[in-house]
Amino acid sequence: MSEGNPKGNLFVGAGVTANGTMTAPGLIVIDGAVDGVLNASAIDITRNGIVKGETTATNIRVAGQLMNTSTAHQSLLIEATGEVTGDITYGDLEIQKGGNISGTIISTPPKR
């Protein structure tokens, strides 16, 4: 494990394709492609990142693509380059100009 990747975090790098269930107590960063289930305290999908499947976290930031079922218990941030589609549940929502969201969208009180 490198010094730049703190314990409890997971990084899927550019050019990497991963399938299956991934759980991390800290942060999951997706710069590649994931097809499966993600569970973490925070999920960061970079501009190059693509996630298809079930995604659950306290906070989710999307600059790439997030598809299927997504739950952000506290906040969902969709950046200008981000696209979120599918069944989406969130506590707080912020969409930057240029960001897109579509599907079944449900707002719930944020879990603090």
N, C-alpha and C positions, 0 to 999 in steps of 0.2 A: 504494500500500500504506500502510495507516495505521500509526501508531506502536504501536497496541494489538495488532497482528497480526504477530508476529515472522516473519522469513523462514523458509520451509520448512513453515509451518503452513497448514491449509486449514479454512475455516469454512463450513458450509452452514446458513444462517440459517432462522429460523422462517418458514413460508410458502413456502419454496423447495423445489421438487422437482427432483432431479437424477438423470440416468440415465447409465450408462457406467462406465468405469474411472477411478478416482482414486488417485493415488499421491503421498505426501508424505513427505519425510525426517523430519519432526517429528511434529506432532500433527494429527489430523483431528477436528474437533468437528462433530457432526451435531445440529442443533436443528430441522431440517426433515425431508424424506424423501429417501432414496436407494435406487435400484434398480440394482444393479450390483456392481462389484468395488472394494473398498477395501483399500489396502496402506499402512501407515504404521508408525512407531515406536510410536505410541500412538493409540488411537481412543477418543473420549469421546462416547457417545450420551446426550444429555440427556433429561430427562423427556418432552419433546415430540418427540424424535427417533425416526424409524422407518427401519430399514435392512433391505432384502431383498437377498440375494445372497451373495457370497463375501467374507468379512472376515478379513484377516490382519494381526496386529500383535504387537509384543512384549508390550504391555499393553492390555487392553480394559476400559473401565468402561461399564456399561449401566444407565441410569436409565429408559430408554424401551423400545423394542422392537428386537430383533435376531433375524432369521430366516434360515434356510437353512444355509450352511456357515461356521463361525467357528473360527479358530485364534488362540489367545493363547499365544505361545511361552513367556511368563513368567507373567503373571497375568491372571485374569478375575475382575472384581468386578461382581457383580450387586447393585445397590442395591434398597431396599425397593419401589420402583416399577418395577423392571426386569423384563423378560421375555425369555428367550433360548430359542429353539426351533430344532431341526434337528440337523445333524451338528456336534458341538462338541468341540474338542480344546483342552486347556489344560495349563499347567504347574502353577500354583497356582490354587485356586478359593476365592472368598469370596462367600457369599450372605447378604445381610442379611435379617432377618425381613420377610416379605412379598414378597421377590423370588422369581421362578419360573424353573426351567430344565427343559426336556423335550426328548427326542430321543435320539440316539445320542451318548453322552458318553464321551470317552476322556481319561484322565489320562496325561500324559507327563512325564518329568523336565524341570523348568524349564531353559530355555536362559539361562545367565548371561553 
